Every structure is written in C-alpha cells, then in structure tokens.
Amino acid sequence: MQYEIKVLRGNAGLMSVMLEAADVHDAEAQANAQGYTVIAAKARRQWSPLRHWKKADFPLVLFSQELVALLDAGLSLVEALEALNEKEERIEIKKTLTQIISSLYEGHSLSYAMEQSPGDFPALYVATVRASEKTGSLSEVLSRYIVYQTQMDGIRRNVVTSSIYPVILTVAGGAVMLFLMVFVVPRFSRIYEDLGGDLPLMSRLLMQWGTFLDAHWRLFLAAAIALFGGLVFAAAQPSFRQWAGQKLWQLPALGKRLRLYQTARFYRSLGMLLQGGMPIMAALQLVGGLLQATMREQLALAATHIHEGGSISQAMDKYGLATPLASRLLRVGERTGRMGEMMERIAAFYEDETARWVERFIKTFEPLLMAFVGLIIGIVVVLMYFPIFELAGSIE
C-alpha cells in the first residue's frame, strides 16, 4: 500500500513523498534509506469514488512522450513544459504543470519540482528523472520509462481483457439461476401442490428452497445488498487488501505466478534505473517497494550481500530472486558491463512466460466455467420438470 511521508532533506525544506510499503515502519525505513529525515507518515487512501470524480489522473505516459518529442526538437526544458502547459485544457493538470515551471524558475531541479506532486509523479518516475540529471540524458531516460510503463500497462490490460468473458459468463449464469429460483421454481411448486402426490426428494428440496426465496425475497435482496456493500467497503481498506493479497500468495499455483509477475516488474524497474545511471544500491532501495513483503525481505538480504562486496548474480541466486536462466544472464551482464540490458531481458522472459500462462489458463477455464454454469442450470431445470415426466409416464 502507499504511504505519504512528510520529510526533510538538506536545504530543500519540508516536502511530501509517496512510497509503496508493507506498513508505516517499512515506509519510514525506505525514506531514511533514500536520505530523508522523516517528520510524519500516514497511509494514503487508495480508493475513493469522489476523488476520481474531482481530480483527473495525470497522463504520465502521454506527458513523457510529448516532452521527449519537444526536447528532441531542440526546445529547452522550460520551453517544452511551457508549450505543454499552453495547450493543456484540464485545470488540474495545468495546475501541476504550472507548479513545475514555477519551481524550475526558482532554481530547483525537475526531480524536485515533480516531487512536490507525489500524486501525479510516482517515486520511480522521480528517481529516473533524478538519475538523468546526473548524466544529462533526460530524453533518453524518459523514453525508457515510456517503454517500461507501456509494457507494464500492456500486461495488466491483457489480464483484465482475458478476465472479462469469465466475469460476464459468471454474472449471466448467476442471473439466470436467480431468475429460476425466485420466479420460476415457486410457480412450479404451486402447480405441484395443486396436483398433489409425492415429489422426488431432490425436486421437493428445490421447491422448498424456491418457495422460501419467494416468501422472503425482500430479506434476501437486503442481505445481498448488505453483502455487496460490505465487500466494497472492505476492498477500500488497506488492511483487508493486504490480508487478501497474502491469502492469494499462499495459493500454490497462483502464488507462483504472482511471484513471477512481481519478479518481472522488479527486474524491469531495476534495469531501467541502472541504464539511467543510478547506482545499484540506490536502485535496489527504490524498487524494493514494488515487491510483496516476503520478497522484500529477500531483497534486503541480497542488498546486504551486494553491499558487502558480493556480486549481483550471486546475491539474487542465493536469496531466491533469480531462476537459473536469470542467474546466467546476470553473470553475462557482470562480464560485459550491460547489467541494465540483461535485467530488461530477464523481465521480458518472465513477462512472456506470465502471458503464456494467463492465455493457457483462460483457454482452459472458460469452457470449464461454461460447462459448470450450464450443468447447474440444467440440473435445476431437470429437477423442476422431473415430476412432470413421472406424471406423464404414469398416465401412459
């Protein structure tokens, strides 16, 4: 979850930074590791419908693409930002750009100016800009970030797109079941009561359940709304999301894939920072917030090993942050001095493997889900009509 930290650093004065951390103590430790003096820390509310209505999300990728284009065209940084500010029509985004330009005119760096708007510029983005200020390659670093963010958004988009059909199928199947149980089954039960005779056990239980729902549908509807509201409220609580995430990580198959996805994200981010000129220890401290708590502990041990003089490949392999293939690529990076490039190759390999697994899972899960929904609906229909079949047989 994200934490908003009020910090001091040198002569920069009081500022706010956003960090991804397991708890408030972890957030303070990360801030201290980055050279800040922590004044106060609090969890940031991650979900709020009113906030999304009030404030538009800052288009970070589009902003970076336009800024790179203007810088490559020969404009200075301030001129490029002023050009972007002039064409912007959205008030909140224009306000952010105006604040950045004012900060630059006051003599501050671009990374410092962006740090004053933590809700618009994540810590990883600010770190890449700060690294570019030491090497003078802002355009190149922003281009890397655009590629990085586009690839991460592509993975999330593929997962969401693949989940749409199963969700629609589940909702549609549930709606059909609800219609049968609330409207159709009670009417069949009254018909069977008028006809008299004993019903088969399963049909009798189905009719009793349908009659109960018909008699208490208001209570059932209120309970469903309360349950849905409770789930929405719980999903808005950071503690519940953290608990749910830990439970998902404990599932054998899913936990392995979540670990692989986070590892890909870790190597992609670390490789981008290293290619931007950031030292390895500072980069490790920054990307640690992207990992789940268990993997963060492993990364801390690996960072200690590297700080004591060990190689990166040995540290990652020793503490379970690299597969055999990744270890081999890291060793190649150490020999050739292209560690950032090798890490991005590792990330690409992990991302491709994750995408293949998601595709295989969806192709297997969709027909199974369809068969399950059809089977349940078919059983209900057969149990409704089974007494009629028996009655027809007895007439014959």
TITORMI-133710 format. One record per residue (C-alpha): z, y, x; chain; residue in three letters. Coordinates in pm, whole numbers, plus 50000, padded with zeros to 5 digits. Each point is the difference from the previous one (the first is absolute). Layout:
LOZA;Z;Y;X;A;ALA
...
//
This chain:
LOZA;50000;50000;50000;A;MET
LOZA;49955;50362;50106;A;GLN
LOZA;50279;50232;50114;A;TYR
LOZA;49992;50377;50033;A;GLU
LOZA;50183;50103;50318;A;ILE
LOZA;50116;50353;50074;A;LYS
LOZA;49981;50032;50378;A;VAL
LOZA;50012;50239;50294;A;LEU
LOZA;49788;49975;50316;A;ARG
LOZA;50011;50246;50285;A;GLY
LOZA;49924;50354;49888;A;ASN
LOZA;49791;49893;49702;A;ALA
LOZA;50285;50058;49756;A;GLY
LOZA;50089;49800;49692;A;LEU
LOZA;49720;49781;49862;A;MET
LOZA;49944;49702;49773;A;SER
LOZA;49834;49673;50102;A;VAL
LOZA;49915;49693;49792;A;MET
LOZA;50071;49654;50141;A;LEU
LOZA;49955;49647;49867;A;GLU
LOZA;50323;49806;50053;A;ALA
LOZA;50212;49715;49864;A;ALA
LOZA;50303;50222;49935;A;ASP
LOZA;50139;50343;50083;A;VAL
LOZA;50151;49880;50331;A;HIS
LOZA;49665;49859;50110;A;ASP
LOZA;49831;50329;49907;A;ALA
LOZA;50251;50199;50208;A;GLU
LOZA;49954;49761;50293;A;ALA
LOZA;49621;50044;49987;A;GLN
LOZA;50036;50380;49989;A;ALA
LOZA;50236;49996;50298;A;ASN
LOZA;49758;49778;50190;A;ALA
LOZA;49725;50258;49946;A;GLN
LOZA;50213;50273;50157;A;GLY
LOZA;50138;50164;49685;A;TYR
LOZA;50357;50103;49926;A;THR
LOZA;50076;49876;49648;A;VAL
LOZA;50169;50246;49764;A;ILE
LOZA;49969;49813;49668;A;ALA
LOZA;49809;49705;49857;A;ALA
LOZA;49927;49891;49646;A;LYS
LOZA;49775;49749;49826;A;ALA
LOZA;49684;50146;49856;A;ARG
LOZA;49922;49911;49640;A;ARG
LOZA;49678;49803;50022;A;GLN
LOZA;49897;49994;49636;A;TRP
LOZA;50010;50280;49748;A;SER
LOZA;49737;50050;49729;A;PRO
LOZA;50085;50369;49963;A;LEU
LOZA;49949;50063;50370;A;ARG
LOZA;49654;49841;49989;A;HIS
LOZA;49908;50227;49713;A;TRP
LOZA;50132;50310;50175;A;LYS
LOZA;49868;49949;50351;A;LYS
LOZA;49667;49857;50109;A;ALA
LOZA;49990;49761;50292;A;ASP
LOZA;49871;50156;50321;A;PHE
LOZA;49654;49852;50077;A;PRO
LOZA;50086;49907;50357;A;LEU
LOZA;49688;49798;50084;A;VAL
LOZA;49763;50258;49848;A;LEU
LOZA;50186;50281;50175;A;PHE
LOZA;49970;49817;50333;A;SER
LOZA;49629;49930;49951;A;GLN
LOZA;49924;50364;49919;A;GLU
LOZA;50214;50125;50287;A;LEU
LOZA;49825;49769;50248;A;VAL
LOZA;49659;50117;49876;A;ALA
LOZA;50092;50366;50043;A;LEU
LOZA;50153;49946;50345;A;LEU
LOZA;49693;49807;50116;A;ASP
LOZA;49784;50288;49872;A;ALA
LOZA;50172;50229;50251;A;GLY
LOZA;50260;50181;49789;A;LEU
LOZA;50346;50057;50138;A;SER
LOZA;50295;49829;49833;A;LEU
LOZA;50116;50312;49815;A;VAL
LOZA;49646;50083;49888;A;GLU
LOZA;49951;49646;49870;A;ALA
LOZA;50326;50006;49806;A;LEU
LOZA;49920;50343;49854;A;GLU
LOZA;49660;49870;49888;A;ALA
LOZA;50165;49703;49828;A;LEU
LOZA;50255;50232;49840;A;ASN
LOZA;49732;50234;49864;A;GLU
LOZA;49806;49724;49824;A;LYS
LOZA;50314;49829;49860;A;GLU
LOZA;50067;50059;49628;A;GLU
LOZA;50314;49793;49943;A;ARG
LOZA;50308;50220;50027;A;ILE
LOZA;50240;49749;50159;A;GLU
LOZA;49753;49898;50271;A;ILE
LOZA;49904;50362;50066;A;LYS
LOZA;50369;50080;50040;A;LYS
LOZA;50038;49725;50262;A;THR
LOZA;49697;50120;50196;A;LEU
LOZA;50123;50360;49987;A;THR
LOZA;50336;49891;50140;A;GLN
LOZA;49829;49815;50287;A;ILE
LOZA;49780;50297;50087;A;ILE
LOZA;50299;50237;49994;A;SER
LOZA;50194;49769;50229;A;SER
LOZA;49707;49988;50246;A;LEU
LOZA;49981;50382;50006;A;TYR
LOZA;50372;50003;50083;A;GLU
LOZA;49922;49801;50313;A;GLY
LOZA;50111;49654;49887;A;HIS
LOZA;49801;49685;50062;A;SER
LOZA;49801;49824;49729;A;LEU
LOZA;50236;49701;50004;A;SER
LOZA;50299;50229;49946;A;TYR
LOZA;49822;50176;49712;A;ALA
LOZA;49920;49668;49835;A;MET
LOZA;50357;49880;50053;A;GLU
LOZA;50116;50273;49762;A;GLN
LOZA;49816;49824;49714;A;SER
LOZA;50125;49640;50030;A;PRO
LOZA;49890;49916;49647;A;GLY
LOZA;49637;50072;50094;A;ASP
LOZA;49986;49881;50362;A;PHE
LOZA;50171;49667;50080;A;PRO
LOZA;50182;49951;50328;A;ALA
LOZA;49724;49778;50138;A;LEU
LOZA;49740;50271;49942;A;TYR
LOZA;50217;50267;50160;A;VAL
LOZA;50058;49774;50300;A;ALA
LOZA;49627;49947;50053;A;THR
LOZA;49943;50376;49988;A;VAL
LOZA;50286;50058;50245;A;ARG
LOZA;49851;49745;50239;A;ALA
LOZA;49660;50172;49980;A;SER
LOZA;50159;50335;50092;A;GLU
LOZA;50087;49852;50339;A;LYS
LOZA;49648;49870;50062;A;THR
LOZA;49796;50270;49824;A;GLY
LOZA;49807;49745;49790;A;SER
LOZA;50097;50095;49644;A;LEU
LOZA;49659;49919;49852;A;SER
LOZA;49992;49654;50159;A;GLU
LOZA;50357;49918;49894;A;VAL
LOZA;49940;50111;49642;A;LEU
LOZA;49684;49787;49990;A;SER
LOZA;50210;49699;50100;A;ARG
LOZA;50252;50079;49730;A;TYR
LOZA;49721;50024;49741;A;ILE
LOZA;49878;49654;50099;A;VAL
LOZA;50357;49866;49996;A;TYR
LOZA;50086;50142;49656;A;GLN
LOZA;49666;49896;49852;A;THR
LOZA;50051;49642;50114;A;GLN
LOZA;50358;49984;49869;A;MET
LOZA;49893;50151;49668;A;ASP
LOZA;49717;49747;49985;A;GLY
LOZA;50243;49709;50035;A;ILE
LOZA;50227;50135;49727;A;ARG
LOZA;49700;50071;49777;A;ARG
LOZA;49870;49644;50042;A;ASN
LOZA;50340;49856;49907;A;VAL
LOZA;50029;50224;49693;A;VAL
LOZA;49642;49929;49891;A;THR
LOZA;50055;49626;50037;A;SER
LOZA;50315;50025;49786;A;SER
LOZA;49837;50178;49706;A;ILE
LOZA;49839;49697;49836;A;TYR
LOZA;50311;49776;50015;A;PRO
LOZA;50212;50282;49855;A;VAL
LOZA;49752;50061;49716;A;ILE
LOZA;49984;49626;49930;A;LEU
LOZA;50379;49971;49993;A;THR
LOZA;50038;50301;49769;A;VAL
LOZA;49725;49878;49767;A;ALA
LOZA;50146;49648;49990;A;GLY
LOZA;50346;50139;49929;A;GLY
LOZA;49863;50221;49720;A;ALA
LOZA;49826;49703;49837;A;VAL
LOZA;50318;49791;50024;A;MET
LOZA;50204;50282;49848;A;LEU
LOZA;49752;50038;49714;A;PHE
LOZA;50008;49628;49926;A;LEU
LOZA;50379;49977;50009;A;MET
LOZA;50076;50318;49803;A;VAL
LOZA;49721;50004;49739;A;PHE
LOZA;49826;49663;49976;A;VAL
LOZA;50275;49741;50045;A;VAL
LOZA;50238;50148;49736;A;PRO
LOZA;49722;49986;49739;A;ARG
LOZA;49927;49639;50083;A;PHE
LOZA;50371;49921;49973;A;SER
LOZA;50009;50140;49644;A;ARG
LOZA;49695;49792;49908;A;ILE
LOZA;50167;49683;50130;A;TYR
LOZA;50321;50086;49812;A;GLU
LOZA;49801;50021;49675;A;ASP
LOZA;49826;49669;50071;A;LEU
LOZA;50325;49824;50085;A;GLY
LOZA;50027;49693;50221;A;GLY
LOZA;50130;49945;50349;A;ASP
LOZA;49828;50165;50294;A;LEU
LOZA;49973;49849;50348;A;PRO
LOZA;50287;50108;50226;A;LEU
LOZA;49796;50234;50224;A;MET
LOZA;49823;50161;49704;A;SER
LOZA;50335;50049;49825;A;ARG
LOZA;50149;50169;50307;A;LEU
LOZA;49693;50225;50029;A;LEU
LOZA;50028;50101;49634;A;MET
LOZA;50371;50073;50033;A;GLN
LOZA;49938;50218;50303;A;TRP
LOZA;49718;50186;49824;A;GLY
LOZA;50218;50054;49693;A;THR
LOZA;50279;50134;50219;A;PHE
LOZA;49765;50249;50167;A;LEU
LOZA;49862;50108;49663;A;ASP
LOZA;50351;50062;49865;A;ALA
LOZA;50126;50183;50307;A;HIS
LOZA;49684;50165;50136;A;TRP
LOZA;50167;50344;50017;A;ARG
LOZA;50279;49862;50218;A;LEU
LOZA;49744;49817;50213;A;PHE
LOZA;49793;50320;50041;A;LEU
LOZA;50308;50205;50094;A;ALA
LOZA;50103;49736;50256;A;ALA
LOZA;49647;49998;50149;A;ALA
LOZA;49997;50380;50029;A;ILE
LOZA;50348;50001;50154;A;ALA
LOZA;49896;49731;50250;A;LEU
LOZA;49686;50192;50096;A;PHE
LOZA;50195;50323;50037;A;GLY
LOZA;50263;49824;50209;A;GLY
LOZA;49733;49858;50231;A;LEU
LOZA;49836;50343;50039;A;VAL
LOZA;50336;50160;50076;A;PHE
LOZA;50091;49726;50249;A;ALA
LOZA;49662;50034;50171;A;ALA
LOZA;50078;50369;50058;A;ALA
LOZA;50321;49914;50188;A;GLN
LOZA;49963;49961;50379;A;PRO
LOZA;50275;49736;50012;A;SER
LOZA;49823;49782;49742;A;PHE
LOZA;49665;50030;50180;A;ARG
LOZA;50167;49905;50326;A;GLN
LOZA;50166;49698;49834;A;TRP
LOZA;49673;49892;49836;A;ALA
LOZA;49815;50038;50329;A;GLY
LOZA;50253;49778;50177;A;GLN
LOZA;49959;49733;49731;A;LYS
LOZA;49622;50008;50037;A;LEU
LOZA;50034;49962;50377;A;TRP
LOZA;50210;49688;49944;A;GLN
LOZA;49717;49824;49815;A;LEU
LOZA;49841;49766;50258;A;PRO
LOZA;49628;50058;49936;A;ALA
LOZA;50017;50364;49886;A;LEU
LOZA;50254;50098;50267;A;GLY
LOZA;49766;49874;50272;A;LYS
LOZA;49712;50211;49867;A;ARG
LOZA;50217;50308;49960;A;LEU
LOZA;50108;49959;50360;A;ARG
LOZA;49638;49969;50109;A;LEU
LOZA;49906;50317;49808;A;TYR
LOZA;50287;50198;50152;A;GLN
LOZA;49912;49871;50346;A;THR
LOZA;49641;50119;49952;A;ALA
LOZA;50124;50339;49888;A;ARG
LOZA;50236;50014;50298;A;PHE
LOZA;49728;49922;50257;A;TYR
LOZA;49750;50233;49834;A;ARG
LOZA;50247;50291;50009;A;SER
LOZA;50121;49923;50352;A;LEU
LOZA;49646;49968;50133;A;GLY
LOZA;49902;50333;49846;A;MET
LOZA;50299;50177;50156;A;LEU
LOZA;49938;49848;50344;A;LEU
LOZA;49633;50100;49994;A;GLN
LOZA;50113;50349;49903;A;GLY
LOZA;50203;50025;50321;A;GLY
LOZA;50353;49928;49875;A;MET
LOZA;50234;49806;50234;A;PRO
LOZA;50077;49644;49896;A;ILE
LOZA;50375;50048;49944;A;MET
LOZA;49953;50308;49779;A;ALA
LOZA;49726;49821;49806;A;ALA
LOZA;50221;49695;49944;A;LEU
LOZA;50283;50217;49866;A;GLN
LOZA;49764;50174;49760;A;LEU
LOZA;49827;49693;49855;A;VAL
LOZA;50327;49808;49964;A;GLY
LOZA;50050;50161;49659;A;GLY
LOZA;49685;49827;49872;A;LEU
LOZA;50160;49656;50037;A;LEU
LOZA;50235;49802;49779;A;GLN
LOZA;50366;49986;50112;A;ALA
LOZA;49979;49658;50169;A;THR
LOZA;49685;50089;50192;A;MET
LOZA;50154;50335;50092;A;ARG
LOZA;50284;49816;50172;A;GLU
LOZA;49747;49790;50192;A;GLN
LOZA;49814;50315;50101;A;LEU
LOZA;50322;50159;50127;A;ALA
LOZA;50058;49699;50226;A;LEU
LOZA;49638;50011;50118;A;ALA
LOZA;50030;50374;50075;A;ALA
LOZA;50312;49936;50203;A;THR
LOZA;49816;49730;50196;A;HIS
LOZA;49711;50240;50073;A;ILE
LOZA;50241;50282;50094;A;HIS
LOZA;50163;49768;50254;A;GLU
LOZA;49666;49942;50171;A;GLY
LOZA;49856;49704;49810;A;GLY
LOZA;49636;49988;49896;A;SER
LOZA;49889;50079;49646;A;ILE
LOZA;49836;49659;49950;A;SER
LOZA;50315;49816;50112;A;GLN
LOZA;50224;50211;49776;A;ALA
LOZA;49784;49956;49689;A;MET
LOZA;49962;49628;50059;A;ASP
LOZA;50368;49942;50078;A;LYS
LOZA;50127;50170;49686;A;TYR
LOZA;49747;49859;49754;A;GLY
LOZA;49775;50305;49955;A;LEU
LOZA;49682;49838;50127;A;ALA
LOZA;49800;49684;49934;A;THR
LOZA;49850;49808;50297;A;PRO
LOZA;49669;50183;49951;A;LEU
LOZA;50175;50337;49985;A;ALA
LOZA;50194;49920;50318;A;SER
LOZA;49676;49918;50178;A;ARG
LOZA;49839;50327;49889;A;LEU
LOZA;50309;50196;50107;A;LEU
LOZA;49980;49845;50346;A;ARG
LOZA;49634;50103;50018;A;VAL
LOZA;50101;50353;49901;A;GLY
LOZA;50261;50011;50276;A;GLU
LOZA;49747;49890;50261;A;ARG
LOZA;49724;50238;49891;A;THR
LOZA;50215;50298;49895;A;GLY
LOZA;49853;49992;49648;A;ARG
LOZA;50320;49910;49817;A;MET
LOZA;49931;50226;49702;A;GLY
LOZA;49658;49846;49946;A;GLU
LOZA;50139;49647;50022;A;MET
LOZA;50269;50078;49747;A;MET
LOZA;49741;50128;49755;A;GLU
LOZA;49804;49676;50049;A;ARG
LOZA;50316;49801;49924;A;ILE
LOZA;50052;50207;49686;A;ALA
LOZA;49640;49940;49891;A;ALA
LOZA;50046;49625;50047;A;PHE
LOZA;50320;49998;49793;A;TYR
LOZA;49842;50217;49730;A;GLU
LOZA;49700;49768;49971;A;ASP
LOZA;50230;49699;49974;A;GLU
LOZA;50207;50172;49730;A;THR
LOZA;49686;50095;49805;A;ALA
LOZA;49871;49640;50016;A;ARG
LOZA;50334;49866;49877;A;TRP
LOZA;50010;50247;49709;A;VAL
LOZA;49644;49906;49903;A;GLU
LOZA;50076;49627;50012;A;ARG
LOZA;50322;50045;49804;A;PHE
LOZA;49834;50206;49726;A;ILE
LOZA;49710;49754;49968;A;LYS
LOZA;50250;49717;49957;A;THR
LOZA;50254;50186;49789;A;PHE
LOZA;49760;50149;49742;A;GLU
LOZA;49868;49668;49858;A;PRO
LOZA;50349;49849;50010;A;LEU
LOZA;50141;50297;49810;A;LEU
LOZA;49716;49986;49749;A;MET
LOZA;50057;49628;49948;A;ALA
LOZA;50376;50052;49957;A;PHE
LOZA;49958;50280;49745;A;VAL
LOZA;49739;49799;49810;A;GLY
LOZA;50223;49691;50006;A;LEU
LOZA;50301;50186;49857;A;ILE
LOZA;49793;50163;49724;A;ILE
LOZA;49833;49665;49926;A;GLY
LOZA;50337;49824;49968;A;ILE
LOZA;50123;50262;49753;A;VAL
LOZA;49682;49972;49790;A;VAL
LOZA;50012;49618;50000;A;VAL
LOZA;50369;49996;49899;A;LEU
LOZA;49919;50240;49714;A;MET
LOZA;49715;49788;49868;A;TYR
LOZA;50144;49656;50077;A;PHE
LOZA;50179;49966;49663;A;PRO
LOZA;49671;50087;49827;A;ILE
LOZA;49825;49726;50196;A;PHE
LOZA;50269;49753;49893;A;GLU
LOZA;49976;50113;49637;A;LEU
LOZA;49621;49958;50005;A;ALA
LOZA;50041;49652;50147;A;GLY
LOZA;50246;49897;49731;A;SER
LOZA;49764;50125;49723;A;ILE
LOZA;49719;49792;50143;A;GLU
//
